[in-house]
Amino acid sequence: MQEHKQHSHHEEGLSMQQTFKQQVLSLVNCMNEMGNPFLSANEELLTLDSHNVLNQSVVNTVRTIEAVGQQQFNDYYKTVLVDCEKSIHDPIRRNSLMLFKCPTTKVKSKHADKIASLKADVNLFSRLNIVAQHRQCDMDTFFSHENHPYPPSLSDKG
C-alpha cells in the first residue's frame, strides 16, 4: 500500500513537471515569434497569450506602482513610526490602480435594474407564499399589499 502511494505521488510529480515544461515551451515559442518583450522599445503593453494591447491606465500602473508603494511606505514610516502623528491602528488608504484583470466598470442600464428588481420581487413573493401556505393566510390579503414604496411601472426607484 505504501509503495502504491509513493508511485502515485511520483506520477503526480511527473505530470506537474510535464505541464510546467509545456507551459515554458509555449512561452519560449511565443517570445521567439514576437520577440523579447523586455527588449522592445514599443510603448504599448500587451498580453503574450492573446496579443491584446492593454489599456493605457494599466500601462501607467505598471510603470508607477513601485514608486507609489515606496511613497506610501515612506509616508507611513514618517507619520506613524517617526513623528507619531497617526496611530498604528489608523486605516491605510486603498489604492485604486487599474490592474490586468480589473473588470472595467460597467454602467448598469435601466433594463438591468428592472430585471434585478423583478428577480427580487419573485424571490420575495416565493418566500411570502411559502409562509402564507403554512399559516393558512387569505391569498386576497396576501396580494393586496404593496412591496415597493413606489409603483415600479411608473417610476425609476422613486
C-alpha positions as CSV (number, residue, x, y, z in Angstrom):
1,M,0.0,0.0,0.0
2,Q,2.8,2.4,0.9
3,E,4.6,1.6,-2.4
4,H,1.4,2.4,-4.3
5,K,1.0,5.8,-2.6
6,Q,4.7,6.6,-3.4
7,H,4.2,5.5,-7.0
8,S,1.0,7.6,-7.3
9,H,2.7,10.6,-5.8
10,H,5.7,10.2,-8.1
11,E,3.4,10.1,-11.2
12,E,1.6,13.3,-10.0
13,G,5.0,15.0,-9.7
14,L,5.9,13.9,-13.2
15,S,2.6,15.2,-14.5
16,M,3.2,18.6,-12.9
17,Q,6.7,18.7,-14.4
18,Q,5.4,17.9,-17.8
19,T,2.7,20.6,-17.6
20,F,5.3,23.1,-16.4
21,K,7.6,22.1,-19.3
22,Q,4.8,22.6,-21.8
23,Q,4.0,26.0,-20.4
24,V,7.6,27.1,-20.5
25,L,8.0,25.8,-24.1
26,S,4.8,27.7,-25.0
27,L,6.2,30.9,-23.5
28,V,9.5,30.5,-25.3
29,N,7.8,29.9,-28.6
30,C,5.6,32.9,-28.1
31,M,8.6,35.1,-27.3
32,N,10.5,33.7,-30.3
33,E,7.6,34.6,-32.6
34,M,7.0,38.1,-31.1
35,G,10.5,39.0,-29.9
36,N,11.6,39.5,-26.4
37,P,9.1,41.9,-24.8
38,F,11.7,43.1,-22.3
39,L,14.0,44.4,-25.1
40,S,11.2,46.0,-27.1
41,A,11.2,49.8,-27.4
42,N,7.5,49.7,-28.0
43,E,5.5,51.8,-25.6
44,E,2.5,49.5,-25.7
45,L,2.0,46.7,-23.2
46,L,0.3,43.6,-24.4
47,T,-0.6,40.2,-23.2
48,L,1.6,37.4,-24.7
49,D,-1.2,34.8,-24.9
50,S,-3.9,36.9,-26.6
51,H,-1.8,39.7,-28.1
52,N,-4.3,42.2,-26.7
53,V,-2.9,45.7,-26.1
54,L,-3.6,46.8,-22.6
55,N,-5.4,49.9,-21.6
56,Q,-3.2,53.0,-21.0
57,S,-4.3,53.1,-17.4
58,V,-2.9,49.6,-16.8
59,V,0.4,50.6,-18.5
60,N,0.6,53.6,-16.2
61,T,0.0,51.3,-13.2
62,V,2.8,49.0,-14.2
63,R,5.2,51.9,-14.7
64,T,4.4,53.7,-11.4
65,I,3.3,51.0,-9.0
66,E,6.7,50.6,-7.4
67,A,7.1,54.4,-6.8
68,V,3.5,54.6,-5.4
69,G,4.2,51.8,-3.0
70,Q,7.5,53.2,-1.9
71,Q,6.0,56.7,-1.4
72,Q,3.2,55.2,0.7
73,F,5.7,53.3,2.8
74,N,7.8,56.4,3.4
75,D,4.7,58.4,4.4
76,Y,3.6,55.6,6.8
77,Y,7.0,55.3,8.3
78,K,7.4,59.0,8.9
79,T,3.9,59.8,10.2
80,V,3.4,56.6,12.3
81,L,6.8,55.4,13.4
82,V,9.0,58.5,13.4
83,D,6.7,61.6,14.1
84,C,3.9,59.6,15.9
85,E,1.3,61.8,14.2
86,K,-1.0,58.9,13.4
87,S,-1.9,55.7,15.3
88,I,-0.7,52.3,14.1
89,H,-4.4,51.4,14.1
90,D,-5.5,54.1,11.6
91,P,-6.6,52.6,8.3
92,I,-4.2,52.8,5.3
93,R,-5.7,54.5,2.2
94,R,-6.6,52.0,-0.5
95,N,-5.1,52.5,-4.0
96,S,-7.5,52.3,-6.9
97,L,-5.0,51.3,-9.6
98,M,-6.1,49.6,-12.8
99,L,-4.7,46.1,-13.0
100,F,-4.6,43.4,-15.7
101,K,-7.7,41.6,-14.6
102,C,-9.7,44.5,-13.3
103,P,-13.1,44.5,-14.9
104,T,-14.0,47.8,-16.5
105,T,-16.8,49.4,-14.6
106,K,-20.0,49.0,-16.5
107,V,-22.9,51.4,-16.1
108,K,-26.0,49.4,-15.3
109,S,-28.7,50.0,-17.7
110,K,-32.3,50.8,-16.7
111,H,-33.2,47.4,-18.2
112,A,-30.8,45.6,-16.0
113,D,-32.1,47.4,-12.9
114,K,-35.6,46.5,-13.8
115,I,-34.6,42.8,-14.2
116,A,-32.8,42.8,-10.9
117,S,-35.9,44.4,-9.3
118,L,-38.2,41.8,-10.8
119,K,-35.9,39.0,-9.6
120,A,-36.0,40.4,-6.1
121,D,-39.9,40.5,-6.3
122,V,-40.0,36.9,-7.4
123,N,-37.8,35.9,-4.6
124,L,-39.9,37.9,-2.1
125,F,-43.2,36.5,-3.3
126,S,-42.0,33.0,-3.3
127,R,-40.8,33.3,0.3
128,L,-44.0,35.0,1.3
129,N,-46.1,32.4,-0.5
130,I,-44.4,29.6,1.4
131,V,-45.1,31.4,4.7
132,A,-48.7,32.1,3.7
133,Q,-49.3,28.4,2.9
134,H,-48.1,27.2,6.3
135,R,-50.1,29.8,8.2
136,Q,-53.4,29.4,6.3
137,C,-53.4,33.1,5.1
138,D,-56.1,34.6,2.8
139,M,-54.5,34.9,-0.7
140,D,-56.5,38.1,-1.5
141,T,-55.0,39.7,1.6
142,F,-51.6,38.3,0.6
143,F,-51.6,40.1,-2.8
144,S,-53.3,43.3,-1.6
145,H,-50.1,44.7,-0.1
146,E,-47.5,46.8,-1.9
147,N,-44.0,45.6,-1.9
148,H,-42.5,48.8,-3.2
149,P,-42.8,52.4,-1.8
150,Y,-43.5,53.5,-5.4
151,P,-45.2,51.9,-8.4
152,P,-42.4,50.2,-10.4
153,S,-44.2,50.6,-13.7
154,L,-44.4,54.4,-13.3
155,S,-41.1,55.2,-11.5
156,D,-37.4,54.7,-11.6
157,K,-36.5,53.8,-8.0
158,G,-38.7,56.6,-6.7
